[in-house]
């Protein structure tokens, strides 16, 4: 439940894929997605407290709930709009954590909260340095125009025949590599230890990467062959303008089947774009609905639940997890549909979204 900022997780790679395949600017998708996402921050913060300590704890921790909700919502939106969509999740999570811990420290100093100091802890600063490098590099290359120009023009990999272009120095992946190098140096790992870390990383990432590549390939073939357009035309005839309310369910289906926001967006973003074109609607709302709904439904994906059950040594407990998670993601989907239906007319009327 604490991993609720899925559209901005892993440096917002799922949102980046959605923007590429939907044909909408990334900063615009990063501006509209929070409109659907902000109410869910409150829902999931509330749910975390209830699961941890029960219903009565809500009143006890109401101040903490509000601090986390307001900080996550405001920083996610502000960073997405004014700095970088890729950086929004990291910035919001860090801000929420710092504000909450600072609030607790103030309470402890005032005698309103007991202290619980652990012994033998590793220095926090040393563990945070790789994250500082990661966030700092992305901030500098995205926020300062002159540096952004250098990062987007130097070291660019292109494959024109396939429409491929990778701005290597501007990519969040490059920042991740820098953070990894800093961690290797900081902890003085030997060559054999570093290679073991790389092998373990590749082993973990390979299944997810191959699945995402496969979904993108399938989606591109369907789009290029005209299959997506045919399905969109038929759906437009059946649903008409009401498809905007159905759009989140399409995204949710992708998230539930694939267990990955990136894979779900790879599957259905072209279809959502085609539907918007068929109905002569702005693509952005379909893209945002796809992005947020797919992200939240991954929590109820059988693949995710099986992974969680195996990780904690309770294989066979997927049904129990589904009974807990199902109603929560169902409520999330309802909130997303309501957000789309309210936000679309509001944007048409020129109101801020």
Secondary structure as GFF3:
##gff-version 3
##sequence-region A 1 353
A	DSSP	three_ten_helix	6	12	.	.	.	ID=ss1
A	DSSP	alpha_helix	13	22	.	.	.	ID=ss2
A	DSSP	alpha_helix	26	53	.	.	.	ID=ss3
A	DSSP	alpha_helix	56	60	.	.	.	ID=ss4
A	DSSP	alpha_helix	62	82	.	.	.	ID=ss5
A	DSSP	alpha_helix	85	109	.	.	.	ID=ss6
A	DSSP	alpha_helix	124	143	.	.	.	ID=ss7
A	DSSP	alpha_helix	145	153	.	.	.	ID=ss8
A	DSSP	beta_strand	156	159	.	.	.	ID=ss9
A	DSSP	three_ten_helix	160	162	.	.	.	ID=ss10
A	DSSP	beta_strand	164	167	.	.	.	ID=ss11
A	DSSP	three_ten_helix	168	170	.	.	.	ID=ss12
A	DSSP	alpha_helix	172	186	.	.	.	ID=ss13
A	DSSP	alpha_helix	191	225	.	.	.	ID=ss14
A	DSSP	alpha_helix	227	239	.	.	.	ID=ss15
A	DSSP	three_ten_helix	240	242	.	.	.	ID=ss16
A	DSSP	alpha_helix	243	258	.	.	.	ID=ss17
A	DSSP	alpha_helix	261	278	.	.	.	ID=ss18
A	DSSP	alpha_helix	283	297	.	.	.	ID=ss19
A	DSSP	three_ten_helix	298	300	.	.	.	ID=ss20
A	DSSP	alpha_helix	302	311	.	.	.	ID=ss21
A	DSSP	alpha_helix	318	348	.	.	.	ID=ss22
###
